[in-house]
């Protein structure tokens, strides 16, 4: 078990390094310098050169990468081109909404997805199954920013049930915070609930064909305990894989959802920074997102090994 | 032979989606001919007029009085065009990398390691980083999305190559003195065509949504262009007084992606008869 986790940890760190290097290269090896982009159309060559020197962009690329990486390892992500603030501090301030949003959407996507999928598998071919499959297909095909706008239109503007935008911290005003998080969570979670339900359904149906289930039935177990104690438990192990992927995608998808609902998280921060060409901020935000994704994947792998001994003895 | 039958039957089952996809494609190709108005023509007196089947603006107008039906038709050219370009480019490059990865030994393994690293990362974030560096334009959106989807294709082709490499027909080709290149192109590639077509439909669907998302975020296509994402984004400020501006392009994206997903599902089931049919029992994923 420990050896397996160490191997996974090494793989995770390697992946992280690859992604971070890639992002640094992408945002640095570009036609024209960032200084030219920041200064806009009416720039002179001297202005560009001065700004290059000021931002340290006149140094060779490998040196800049080494300096940046050394900074990252000591927790220093540089300073924003735009505001001059420390990147790490800005990101820390805006981490909470993203984490809360991702967590609530994940609970929604997994909870709703698994229960819909399991019910659909149990009543296979019936009206519920067909309805659940159509809903899942539609949810998976829906652009989530459009779903967000529709929800705002119906629930906030027409019926005035929930606020259309903004964010209130759970730590400051828990009584009000949940009202702000409902619509963004549905927006972000719906399409993933669709995907999870399809996988959960397929996995449970796959177990129904297994030999051990026939044995369980033959020895006289009630249908209820055949499903809950045998089939469901095994099918959820394979469903866990898709849950890991879902979590990673939710962190990525928060970029769009945070923009629709004006949630001040790191996804919104990334979009703002891209629009301003604030490269240190872009690199920092992506590094943190990569870190979160890697952490989630590592934890899911660990959970996998804990539940399914076949994996850790491989 | 049996496999071909499966594909044919499944394709018939998704006939409805194929017809709708064909209609979308026809709209994109014929847009300049069938669009009633110039999609960029501004007419402030007609602004925000609702859809009316009898009026001149069947789908209504936007905040500048531009005809939405015309913008949707021209938008189909951009949205579907970007999707198609991304599919062709990412499949071509991905197939090449996947084949290389399977036949380069150590270097191939290193290549696949990078591919895995990219795969573990949310697509949209990587695309945003690229757009930040390249700037907003149709060409750059295509480059960014291609870059994002290449690893998917490369990974599945690589897996396919690995599983095929030890099969008899490949060994026979090796024994007959075929070069690595010949084996990859003449023997392995045709085996992977089904897999590629399945990947292509899903990438198409993802590319359409991703382009719309990037444009919606304001970093995709330049302002004023008539892509579906741009129309949707324009309608944001008029949600309550002109809900049709956001509803129509949203519905179009939904239908297009839904049809692509259904087609992709059916293609996959057709090429792998055991998938999607629990009675036959699915091969357990090796872990």
HADDOCK unambig.tbl for C-alpha pairs under 7 A between the chains (distance, minus, plus):
assign (segid A and resid 15 and name CA) (segid B and resid 117 and name CA) 4.61 0.50 0.50
assign (segid A and resid 18 and name CA) (segid B and resid 114 and name CA) 6.40 0.50 0.50
assign (segid A and resid 18 and name CA) (segid B and resid 117 and name CA) 6.07 0.50 0.50
assign (segid A and resid 19 and name CA) (segid B and resid 117 and name CA) 6.03 0.50 0.50
assign (segid A and resid 19 and name CA) (segid B and resid 118 and name CA) 6.35 0.50 0.50
assign (segid A and resid 23 and name CA) (segid B and resid 129 and name CA) 6.94 0.50 0.50
assign (segid A and resid 26 and name CA) (segid B and resid 130 and name CA) 6.30 0.50 0.50
assign (segid A and resid 26 and name CA) (segid B and resid 133 and name CA) 6.78 0.50 0.50
assign (segid A and resid 27 and name CA) (segid B and resid 129 and name CA) 6.76 0.50 0.50
assign (segid A and resid 27 and name CA) (segid B and resid 133 and name CA) 5.20 0.50 0.50
assign (segid A and resid 30 and name CA) (segid B and resid 133 and name CA) 6.02 0.50 0.50
assign (segid A and resid 30 and name CA) (segid B and resid 134 and name CA) 6.74 0.50 0.50
assign (segid A and resid 137 and name CA) (segid B and resid 258 and name CA) 6.95 0.50 0.50
assign (segid A and resid 138 and name CA) (segid B and resid 258 and name CA) 6.58 0.50 0.50
assign (segid A and resid 141 and name CA) (segid B and resid 254 and name CA) 5.64 0.50 0.50
assign (segid A and resid 141 and name CA) (segid B and resid 257 and name CA) 5.42 0.50 0.50
assign (segid A and resid 141 and name CA) (segid B and resid 258 and name CA) 5.21 0.50 0.50
assign (segid A and resid 142 and name CA) (segid B and resid 254 and name CA) 5.22 0.50 0.50
assign (segid A and resid 143 and name CA) (segid B and resid 209 and name CA) 6.05 0.50 0.50
assign (segid A and resid 143 and name CA) (segid B and resid 254 and name CA) 6.83 0.50 0.50
assign (segid A and resid 146 and name CA) (segid B and resid 250 and name CA) 5.91 0.50 0.50
assign (segid A and resid 153 and name CA) (segid B and resid 239 and name CA) 6.39 0.50 0.50
assign (segid A and resid 153 and name CA) (segid B and resid 240 and name CA) 6.58 0.50 0.50
assign (segid A and resid 157 and name CA) (segid B and resid 240 and name CA) 6.82 0.50 0.50
assign (segid A and resid 205 and name CA) (segid B and resid 278 and name CA) 6.17 0.50 0.50
assign (segid A and resid 206 and name CA) (segid B and resid 278 and name CA) 5.64 0.50 0.50
assign (segid A and resid 206 and name CA) (segid B and resid 281 and name CA) 6.37 0.50 0.50
assign (segid A and resid 206 and name CA) (segid B and resid 282 and name CA) 6.70 0.50 0.50
assign (segid A and resid 209 and name CA) (segid B and resid 278 and name CA) 6.92 0.50 0.50
assign (segid A and resid 209 and name CA) (segid B and resid 279 and name CA) 6.76 0.50 0.50
assign (segid A and resid 209 and name CA) (segid B and resid 281 and name CA) 6.30 0.50 0.50
assign (segid A and resid 248 and name CA) (segid B and resid 122 and name CA) 6.59 0.50 0.50
assign (segid A and resid 249 and name CA) (segid B and resid 122 and name CA) 5.55 0.50 0.50
assign (segid A and resid 252 and name CA) (segid B and resid 122 and name CA) 4.98 0.50 0.50
assign (segid A and resid 252 and name CA) (segid B and resid 124 and name CA) 6.48 0.50 0.50
assign (segid A and resid 252 and name CA) (segid B and resid 125 and name CA) 6.15 0.50 0.50
assign (segid A and resid 256 and name CA) (segid B and resid 213 and name CA) 6.99 0.50 0.50
assign (segid A and resid 256 and name CA) (segid B and resid 217 and name CA) 6.96 0.50 0.50
assign (segid A and resid 274 and name CA) (segid B and resid 132 and name CA) 5.10 0.50 0.50
assign (segid A and resid 275 and name CA) (segid B and resid 219 and name CA) 6.72 0.50 0.50
assign (segid A and resid 277 and name CA) (segid B and resid 132 and name CA) 6.25 0.50 0.50
assign (segid A and resid 290 and name CA) (segid B and resid 121 and name CA) 6.77 0.50 0.50
assign (segid A and resid 311 and name CA) (segid B and resid 287 and name CA) 6.78 0.50 0.50
